[in-house]
């Protein structure tokens, strides 16, 4: 095995734990609202002769051990769906609820974010004007108890903490706080309320006339969030736009088409869907979009899927702008959600979607679900994601699925969206030392333990241009890594230094200035973004 192959195998491992969950939470749903009377229980389990239901009853009555009927039904549902496609999935009630809240952009809670630091939870963000902010919760506070239940030093899982903090709108939760090393004598009473979460991670002007907007998901309010942010920046004369859809796993189909519609002045076919039981449905732009003129670039990568690919596909097929980055995931299926009475649900694939040129970008899943999700790892191993040249993918991969844009440029279906400008992963600094400290959350631990005790007395712009980490920060971090049992190779530690210090600076920025500040720091050294800005200035 060559050293390059070994390096790519190591890099591939970083995706194993997160890709499936990201795609599950970003499936392309046919509409914001599930269909009327959309419960399919128990028909999914019962054939014409009722054999499956009879089997469940037989096990309940005669099996040697006690097995809950819910467990059997859940198993049967999952088994049936596993023989369909990778995106027809069953969700337990808690996951179904979380997915709905994530895509709808709101939930009932108190409006704080926290990070587990050793044996306690540190408040790392407070929603401005939210319930926690109004009650007096501050960034840097440590949450040590909820109502009459201590959560510090008892190793309580984050999901259990979230379940205790969240609750019905209007209800009261008592939070016990340690502030600056001192336990407050009385709990802070917080009245829960609706928390609205934007689907926009960052929106700011990169250069004199280039707007940058990063979208993390396509939820119910994404198009409105996008218009609000872009209109704000247009007041300053921006006439070029970078839309960052990297690591965006998708969301609502109609949110994708509503956003894509903003890039066209005429009525254009953006996408169409069709399935065995779903007649063809065409989705058109509504004309007069708020950015129907001006240079446009869409950023994608191997984690851009579904609704992200719908937007990128429309822009590419209709020659509205350029697509920059790496080949997208390749999910061209549309799901609808069918609910069970207990709150669980099935996301069932009901149609395929096709870009304006008629191409389906769905990659093959004939080799099974595991191989389907591992296909991204194969891109690492083959070198596709790391080669420093364009057109790294052999077009024979697409097996003759050749299409053309409106201007006649060749494009392909059947394996994701191939960008117009290919930018490989920047692997500089991403070595075994960096991966180990990331896996152990040591960068976060070090930042929240050592770098956020004193609020800055300057603005984000001053921070961006002039802030430097305290002297000896990196050497102290390396010593911490050694104490945590990580074997330190001095050469690898030196190569990873710039990347780790950039991560630290970005985390400090997010702590004091918010999420957008984090991306402004990270983007300042993003070579894909640099290539995109250069392309838009030509």
C-alpha positions, 0 to 999 in steps of 0.5 A, a space after each residue: 500500500 502506497 503512502 498516499 493511499 494510507 493517507 487517504 484511508 486515514 482521511 476517509 475515516 473522519 467521515 464515518 461517524 457523521 455522514 449518515 446522520 447529516 443526510 438523515 437530518 437533511 433529506 429532501 422532503 416534498 413539502 413543509 407539511 406532511 400529507 393529510 391522514 398520512 399515518 401508514 400504520 399498520 399497513 406497512 407491516 401487514 400483507 394481504 394475508 396478515 402474516 407479519 401481524 400474525 407473527 408478531 402476535 405469535 411471538 407475544 403469546 408463545 415465545 420463550 422470553 418476553 419481547 415488547 410488541 413495539 420492539 418487534 414492530 420497529 424491527 419489522 419496519 426497519 427491515 422492510 425499509 432496508 430493502 428499498 433505498 438508503 433514504 427510506 428510513 424509520 425514526 423513533 419519536 424523539 428523532 422525528 421530533 428533532 428533525 421537525 424542529 430542525 427543519 421548521 427552525 424553531 423549538 420550545 426552550 430557553 435559547 442557550 448553547 452549552 459545551 461539556 467541559 470536564 464535569 460541567 456544562 459551560 454556556 457558550 452562546 445565548 440567543 439575544 432577546 431570548 428567554 435565557 438572555 432576559 432572565 440573566 444567563 450569561 456566556 461563560 456561566 456553568 450550568 450545574 443543576 436543572 430544577 432539583 436535579 444536579 447535572 454537574 459531576 454526574 456524567 449526565 448525557 447531553 440528550 437528557 440535559 436537553 430534555 430537562 432544559 426544553 419544555 412546554 412554552 410558558 413553563 418555568 425551569 430553574 437553572 442553578 449556575 456557577 458564575 466566575 467560580 462562585 455558585 449563585 445562591 438562588 436559581 435563575 428562573 427562566 420562562 420557556 418560549 419559542 426559539 427561532 433558529 436561522 438556517 443562515 450560518 453567516 452572511 457578510 461582505 467579503 470584498 467591496 462588492 462580493 456578498 457571502 452567505 452560508 446556509 446550513 440547511 433548507 428549512 421552512 424559513 430559509 428563503 426568507 432568511 436568505 432574502 433578508 440577509 442579501 437585501 441588507 448587504 445589497 444596500 452597500 452595493 454588492 453585485 456578486 454573490 457566493 452561496 456556500 452550500 458545503 456540508 449542507 445535507 438538504 431539507 425541504 424541496 420547496 425551500 430549495 426551489 424558492 431560494 433558487 428562484 431568486 437567481 432568475 428574472 424569467 420563469 424557468 424550470 428549476 427541477 421536476 419530480 416523478 415517481 411510480 405513484 407520483 405524476 411529474 411535477 414541475 417547479 418553476 422560478 417565479 421571475 424577478 428574483 432579488 439576485 436575478 443579475 450579477 455574478 453568482 457562485 455556488 460552493 459545494 462539496 461531498 457533503 452537499 446533498 439533496 436540496 443543495 444539489 437541486 439549487 446547484 443543478 439549476 444554476 449549472 444547467 441554466 448557466 446562471 453562475 459557476 459551481 465551485 468545489 468538489 463533486 456533491 454527494 449524489 442524492 436525487 430522491 425525494 421523501 415524504 414523511 408518514 407519521 405513526 400514532 406514537 410520534 415515530 415516523 417513516 421517511 418514504 422515498 416517493 419520487 426522483 428529482 431531475 435537474 432542468 436538463 433532465 438529469 438525475 444525479 442520484 448515485 447507485 445504491 445497488 451494492 447496499 446501504 453500507 457501500 452507498 454511504 462508504 462511497 465518499 470514503 472511496 473518493 478519498 482512497 482513489 485520490 479524487 478529493 485530494 488531487 490538485 488538478 481539475 477534472 479528476 473524475 473519469 467521466 466513464 463513472 457516469 456511464 454515458 449519462 451525458 447532458 448539456 447546459 443551455 449554452 451547450 456545455 457537457 454535464 453528467 448525471 448519475 453521480 452527484 454534481 461535478 463543479 465547474 471549478 474543481 478545488 481539492 481538499 487542502 490537506 496541509 496540517 490535517 495529519 494524525 496529530 490534528 485528527 487525534 486532538 479533534 477526536 478528543 475535543 482538545 481544541 475546544 477544551 483548551 479554548 474554553 478552559 484558557 482563552 475566554 475568561 476575559 471578554 475583549 474590549 474591541 470589535 470583531 473587525 479589530 479582532 479579525 485584523 489584530 488579535 493574536 493568541 497569547 504567547 506559549 498557547 501552542 506549546 501549552 496545548 501540545 503539553 496538554 495533548 501529551 498529558 491526555 495520552 496523545 503521542 506527539 510527533 514534533 514534526 506533525 505538531 509543527 505542521 498542524 500548528 497553523 490549522 489548530 491556531 486558526 481553529 482556536 481563534 475561530 472558537 474564541 471569536 464565536 464565543 465573544 462575537 457569535 457564529 458568523 465571526 467563527 466563519 469569518 475567521 475560518 474563511 480567511 484561510 479557505 483556499 476554495 473561497 479564495 479561488 471563488 473570489 478570483 473567479 468572480 473578479 475576472 
